[in-house]
């Protein structure tokens, strides 16, 4: 599975918990948004993470 910034942004937009987590990471770790997005991806999505299925569903063709 590959990190795709636009897909990650879409996932966060649709999930309030991830929005809060992103803000926390940016504040606590003093990260810019792009770095926080990637860190959140590795923490919560990649390698069987809690949001992996939802992230992969964004990659499926619509229709």
Buried (B, 14 or more C-beta within 10 A) or exposed (E): EEEBEEBBEBBBEEBEEBEEBBEEBBEEEEBEEEEBBBBBBEBBBBEEBEBBEBBEEBEEEEE
